[in-house]
């Protein structure tokens, strides 16, 4: 059975007695042959994340990294080990990737994250 991964963007606006959530445009990524979501344990320091291989027969356009709710673990996402990238405690990373590609996460703590392949 094929997995379908879709990424949609929403805006939430709130204020005094007001809250509105609305989609922004349409789905920005849809993959009807996506790999199943996976989990990886980030180690202290650099962890290489490998996309599913071309041999898996799945299409990979990008990935979203989901940290546990309430995570305070600082992570840096980059294309190379120890490379400059972007840093935060809860930064889902969506990037142009292809099957067999990889990226690196430098982590301050051991943490399990979910990888949603787009």
N, C-alpha and C positions, 0 to 999 in steps of 0.2 A: 504494500500500500504506500503510495506517495504521500509525503508530508508537504504541506503548503505553509510557507512563512510569509507573513505580511507585516510590514511596518507602516503604521499610521501615526500622524502627528496631531496632537490636540493642544489647544490653548485653554487655560483656565484663568478666569479673571474673577477676583472677589474683592469685596470692600464692605462698607457699611450696608447691611441688609441686602447684599447683592452677591450672587454667585452665578457664573455662566461658564459652561464648558462647550466648546464647539470644535469640530474638526477643521484643520487648516488644509484646504485643497483636498486632494485625494491621496490614496495610499502612495507612498513614495517608493516602496519596494515590495515586489511580490515575486515569489519563487515557488512554482508548483512542483518542483523536484528538489526540495530542500532536505538537507540531512537532519536527522533527529537532534533535538537539543542534547547537549552533553554537560557534564560537570567536570571541573578541574580544581585541584587544590593548589593554590598559589603558595609558593615557598617564600621565605624571607629572602629578599634579593630578586634576581631575575628568573622568570619562568617563561619558557617558550611555549606559545600556543600554536598548534598545528591545525590547519583546516583539514577537513576530510579529503582524502586523496582522490585523484581523478579516477582511480580504479574502483572507488566506491560507487561510481555511476551517478553521484549526486552533483547538483549544481551549487556552487558557492559564490555569492555576490558580495557578501559582507557578513559581519557577525555583531551581535549585541551581547555585551558582557554585563550580566546582572549580579551585583553584589547583594549579600544578605541585607534585609531591611535593617536600618539603623546602623549600618557599618560605619565605623570611624577609622578604618584602616586606609592609610594613604597609599595610593597606587599611581604609577606612571605607566602610560601606554605608549609604546613606540615601535618603530619598524626594525630596530636593531637592539641587541643586548646592551643595556646601560645607556641607550641613546636618549637624546632629548625628545620629549613628546609632550603630552599633556597630563597633568597631575590632578588628583582629587580623591575624595573618599568614596563617592558614588558617581562614577562617570560611565554610563553605558557607552561603549565604543562601537561605532558603526563605521566600517571602512570598506573601500573597494578592495575586495580580496578575490582570489580564485582558488579552485580546488588545488590542494597541495601547497598553498601559501602558508605563511606564518607571520606572527607578530609577537612582541615581548611585553610582559607586564612585570614591572619592578614593584615589589610589595614590601611594606614595612612589617607586616605580620603574616602568619599562615592564615589563609582564608579560603573557603570553598566558594566558587562562583559558578554560575550557570552560563553556558554559551548557547545562544540561540542563533543558529546559522540562517542567514537570509539568502 
